[in-house]
Amino acid sequence: MMSARQLANSLDEMMKETRRGRLNWSMQIEATDDLDESCKEHVSQDGTDWIVDECFVEYSCTWKGQDFCMISYEHVLTHADQTRMTCLIFLPPLGMRFFDVAELAPYAIEADAYVSSKVHLLFEQLMELYRAEPARCRLRVIDPLKN
């Protein structure tokens, strides 16, 4: 399994190759942030009712002749102007493409703020690539209510 530092270095290289036009991507996104509040999970912590949002993003490409797959997961709790967020990053085997934290747990990497920021920069770069050159970045958005 790749270490967090190795992943950060690989993501730097991948982003450079993407900018140079040498790397194409596929992304799948499943998020609850656009759902009506009544459809979202609510949890009670510390005597406060929090609204739960979740976002899974699968990133895949062919990197150095091998298939690469990474899944990020954000768990966001909000109450009024307060936000609590947890970010997890998984490097699952290629045949495993589930958006389920329990199934992905064995493939989690120790992601610190540095690695999480690299994943976020990749997300931003790929969304811009999708807008500018959709043939180089396929995007599929999954409706969490139909899943």
Disulfide bonds with the S-S distance in Angstrom:
none
